[in-house]
Amino acid sequence: MSKYIELYSKIFEEFSVKEIISAIFGAFVYTSFITVPFVIIMGQVISVYLYLLTYWVVLIIIVMILLNYVFHHLIKQSLKLKHPEFKTNINPLILTNQIIIDIIFVIIGLLFLFVWIPILMV
Amino acid sequence: MKELTDKYWPIVKILFIPYLFMMFLLVYQIDYFINAPGGITEVEKIISIDYNEDKTEEGSISSTFVVSLSRPTFFQFLISSFSDYNYANILTGNSATYTNDEQNKISFLDKYTSVNEAIIVAYQKAAEINPEIVIDVYQKVFVRGKAPYLSFYDDIEFGDEFLYMMGDGDVKVEDFQEIGNYTIDSDSYDFFFKNNEGETYSRTLTKDEEEKKFGIVLYQYNLVNKENTYPTYHENNSNIGGPSGGLLQTLAIYNMLVEEDITKGLKVAGTGTIDIFGNVGYIGAIEQKIITAYVNDVDIFFVPHKSDASNDDYILALKACAKHGIDSTDWIVPVSTFQDALDYLEGIDE
């Protein structure tokens, strides 16, 4: 935990808040270019193959984890491009954030499978 | 943002046209419809009755629904063709003239009236063995169809109640079947309706010059008067429309009213509309319903059977089973009335 906080403080020492927000925004925009069609495609695939819904939800969870990886990878890339001289290894920080968000995706997916879908399919 | 754009701009440029093309496939709708397998819904999740609450049911009674997509996108149409379970064709008839929203409204009107008819039939049947059960029925006339030439098309909604119209000689016509006899002298008449919010409104409808009709389709439905009905029942909100669950709703409601468990521990499903006399009616997309029931491991599947014609649902169901290699023996049960289904379930040895 202390290493995690230490890495955060190093980033905030090196980059301004504006630069960090710009990196996150850029990563979000580029990830959205992939996410938006993916969401539409999955919605349409589910509508045609509803009887395989359980499999689709599992697939969506996996793809959301991959998109989360892309998002964090782009944040890292953006920060590196802003300050090429920044040598601190921020991978542990990125990975920790990624895992936290992945866990949230899995929980939401499981809630869909076992709670919301049975309620909606009435 | 700028750094990422500089780095990835060459890739963005290459992918821009394919990306736009893909988005076009995802949003462009075509005048087709797709029927695809859906799922099964236990009726007790939709309707509950304040009666026999200690009774435990070992099996279940479920209605079957399919996915009916009107005007799918090109992408949906494309991926649908990969499965032998799906059926796609060009929109014709009313489906071609109604918007998706209008079709939804009709579908939910059908569901609402179907549930009412199911309750009536089940209560009447249960009342034969238990005089404590009472059902009171009344009739209402609803707007079920609209032709494109209907005057005030957007003002009159599907499901609005027809109250009366002022016919020739200023006669107040309340029986919708008499409208033709009182609309001879003129082309325009005042019609009175009640909308979903309970507001009464009138519109002057004019006959189409070519068709010589007003362009409105009115249906009379049998509804339950809840105040004079015992035991009380509750309907939960449902996301699934259409009247095809009528037979199974009737069976499930009947099962809630009687002491014995007619499911005999089996997973019972099926399809078919129900009328107030307990007759089972045809439904669409029987092939997709068979597949839905099959993938959901249903023990018994009731199918409407009224004749040996090639378009009879039971005949179509047998063809669907043969096509997909499903053994229909002791699984698909043909029925023409609610009583047939009841007799079949009662004849099963526990």
Contacts between the chains, C-beta under 8 A, distances in Angstrom:
chain1	res1	chain2	res2	distance
A	22	B	1	5.3
A	22	B	2	7.6
A	23	B	1	7.9
A	25	B	1	5.5
A	26	B	1	3.5
A	26	B	2	7.6
A	26	B	3	7.2
A	26	B	4	4.3
A	26	B	5	7.4
A	27	B	4	7.2
A	29	B	1	6.6
A	30	B	4	5.9
A	30	B	8	6.8
A	33	B	19	7.5
A	37	B	19	7.6
A	37	B	22	6.0
A	37	B	23	6.5
A	37	B	26	6.5
A	40	B	26	4.8
A	40	B	27	7.8
A	41	B	26	6.7
A	41	B	75	7.1
A	44	B	26	6.8
A	44	B	72	7.9
A	44	B	73	6.2
A	44	B	75	5.6
A	44	B	76	4.8
A	44	B	79	7.2
A	45	B	79	6.1
A	47	B	36	7.8
A	47	B	67	6.2
A	47	B	69	6.2
A	47	B	76	6.5
A	48	B	34	6.5
A	48	B	36	5.3
A	48	B	67	7.0
A	48	B	69	7.2
A	48	B	72	7.6
A	48	B	76	5.4
A	48	B	79	5.6
A	48	B	80	4.8
A	48	B	83	7.8
A	48	B	86	6.6
A	49	B	36	6.8
A	49	B	79	7.8
A	49	B	83	7.0
A	50	B	36	6.6
A	50	B	37	7.1
A	50	B	38	5.3
A	50	B	39	6.5
A	50	B	67	5.1
A	51	B	36	7.7
A	51	B	37	4.3
A	51	B	38	6.6
A	51	B	39	6.5
A	51	B	85	7.9
A	51	B	291	7.5
A	51	B	292	6.2
A	51	B	295	5.4
A	51	B	296	8.0
A	53	B	39	7.8
A	74	B	4	6.3
A	77	B	3	7.9
A	77	B	4	6.7
A	77	B	7	7.1
A	78	B	1	7.6
A	78	B	3	5.6
A	78	B	4	5.2
A	81	B	3	3.6
A	81	B	4	7.2
A	81	B	6	7.8
A	81	B	7	6.4
A	82	B	3	5.9
A	120	B	239	5.9
A	121	B	39	5.5
A	121	B	41	6.4
A	121	B	239	7.4
A	121	B	240	7.8
A	122	B	41	5.5
A	122	B	45	4.8
A	122	B	46	6.1
A	122	B	236	6.8
A	122	B	237	7.8
A	122	B	238	5.5
A	122	B	239	6.4
A	122	B	240	7.0
